[in-house]
Amino acid sequence: MTRNVMLTDDYLIRQINIYLAALANIVGLKTAYMYVEAQLAVDQALEEIFGLPANLLRQMDDDAILEAATHLDVLNLDKLQAAADVFREEGELLEMRGSPEQAAQSYTRALNFYLDAVLNGGAWNLPDPTDKIEWLIDKLAATPLDPDTQYGLYLYAEKQGQWHRAEWLLDRLAQYPDLKDEAVRLRTEFYAKLARLDEAALVAGNLTRTHVLAQAAKYGGEPG
């Protein structure tokens, strides 16, 4: 979606301060092992961010929540990244309470929202979440991720110049029968793009030019 100026700077700053205060409250309660209070603070923070009851938000899929963070066809990336922060803290809280499966669900939602924020241009007033994304990728290493999340990770890896990770994710996507043709198209575009880069840029992303040219020839992606 196109990023536009939505609200006044003063209003945005007040909202960001509210989000940050809510997040600090969650972290403080969690650190003090006040788990019930921390979960209530998570629910309250989500309700403040989206203006919807927390129990309703938990029944909504990611796309529906994205709609709740959209106004006049503009996705509020600050709101989305703030929600990602809250879901990440909730994941840690659930993990501390001995609920790893629920924790993985919160971590996955946080990862999806961080990716959506970055891929749509980045939050306006919040720090770059790259370190948080990498932390979540490590945290979810043993968790099966759905194709939409893997595709988001592919786009993120390509944007970051993480060529080896992007290639690995394309291999994963190709394992889904419904995505095989799409994976071939993506590979063709991916290797054609990489074939135009010099050796140093490829090595920085953990691939070699020899490998890339071989794959470009295999998938018909000639450098242009």
N, C-alpha and C positions, 0 to 999 in steps of 0.2 A: 504494500500500500504506500501511497505517496505521503511523505511526512510534511505536515503543514503546521503553522503556528496556531495552536488551538485556544490557549487561554493566556491571561496576563502572567507576566513573570512573577509578580507577588503571589498570585494564587498558586502557581506551580511550586514556588519555594515553600509556601505553607504546607501544601500537600506532601512534598518530599520530606519535610520535617516531621510531619505526622507519621509517615511510613517508617522513617528512621527511628523515631521514638518507640513505635510499636515493635519494631524488630529488636531494639535494645532491651525492651521489656521481656520479650520472649527469651532472648539469650540469658538475661539475668535470672529469670525463673527456672530455666532449664539447668543453668549452672548450679543453682541452689537446690536442685533435685525436687523442685515443686512441680511435679509432672502434670497434675490435674490443672493447676493454675496456668501452667505454660500452654496446655492444650486449649484452654479457654481463651488465652491471649492470642493464640494462632487463629482461632475462629473469629475473634473480634477484629483482628487485623485484616483478615480476608473480607469480612463484611464492610469494613471501612474502605478498602480498596475498590471493591466492586459494587457496593451498595445493594448486595443481595445476601439473604441468609446463608450461613456457612453450610447448613445441611443441604440446601438446594445446590450450592456450588459443587458439593461433593458428588452430586448425582449427574452433573453436567460433564460432557466430554470436553476435550481441549478446544475444539472448534467453537463450541458454544460459549466457553469462557472468553475466547478471543473476541467474540462478538460483544460480550459484556464490557470489554476493554476498548471498544471501537465507538467513535462518535463522529457522525457526518463522514463516514467512510475513511476515517483516520484512526489508525491503531495507536493508542496511547502507550508508547514504549516504556515510559517511566512506570506507569501503573503495572505493566506486564512484568517488568524486571523486579519491581517491588514484590509482586506476587510470587515470582520465582524464588526470591530470598526467603519469603515466609514458608513456602513449601519445602525449601531445602532445610530450614530450621526444624520444620515438622518431621522431616525424614530422620534427622538426628535424634529428635525427641522420641520418635517411635522405635528407633533402633535401641536407644537407652532403656526403653520400657520393655524390650524383648519381643518386638513385633517386626521381624525383618521383612516379611512380605509386604506389610503395609508401608514400612519405611521405603522399600523399593518403589512402591507406587508414587509416594510423595517425591522421592528423588527424581523419578522419571518425569513427572509433571514439571518439576523445577527445571530439569534439563531442557525439556521441550520449550518452555517459556523463555529461558535464556537464549536458546537458539533462535527462536522467533524474533526476539528483540535484536540480536546481533544481525541477523540476516535481513532485517527491515531497516537497517541503518544505525542501530544502536540507541540506547536511551539518551534522552536529552540532558538530564541532570544527575545521573547516577554513574558511578565508576564502571569502567569496562569490566565485564564479568568473565573474561577469559580464564582467569585462575579458578573461578568457581566451576566453569564448564569442565575444565580439565580434572578438577577434583571429583566431579560427578561421574565423568567417564570412568575414572579409576574405581569409584565406589560401585558403579553398576557393571563392572567388567564381567561378573559371573551371572548377570541378570539378562534373560532373553529380551531383546528390545523389538518392538513391532517395526514393520517396514517404514512407516511414516517417520519414526524417530531416527532410524538408520539413514533415511534419505536426508533428513535435516542435518545429521552428523556429517554426511557426505558433502553437502553444500558448505557446511562450516569448515570442514577440513580443506576443501578446495579454496575457499576464501582466505584461509590462513596459510596457504602454501604447504600444507601437510600432505604432500603427494602420496606417500606410501600409505598413510592412513586412508586417504580418499580411495586409493586403488583397492585396499582391503575391503572397504565398505561397498564398493561396486561389486566385488566378488560375492559379498553376502547378499546383496539385493538380487543378483542374478540367480540365486538359489530358489527364489520364489517364482513358480511357473507363470503367474500372472504378470510378473515384472521382467521376464526374460527379454522381450523385445525392447522395452524401455531401457534396460541395463545395457544392451548392445548400442543403442543410440547414445546413451550417456558416455559409454566407453569411447565410441568413435570421436565425440566432441572433446572428451577429456584428453585422449592421447594426441589428437591433432593440436590442441592448445599447448600441451607439454612439449611437443616436437619443435615448437617455435622458440622454446626457451634455451638458454645456454646451459652448459654443463654445471656451472656453479649453482645456478638457480635450482636445477634438478637435484643435485647432491644435497643442497640445503633442505630439501623435502624428502631425503632418503631414497631417491631413485637415481639411476644412471641413464645417460643419454642412449647408450646401446640398448638397454631394456625398453626405454620409451619408444625408440624408432622401430624396434621389433614389434611392439604392441600396436603402434600406429599402422604399420603395414598389415598386421593381422586383421585389424578392424576397419581398414580402409580409410583411416583418418590421416590424410597426407597434410603436411605443413603447408599453410597458405601464406 
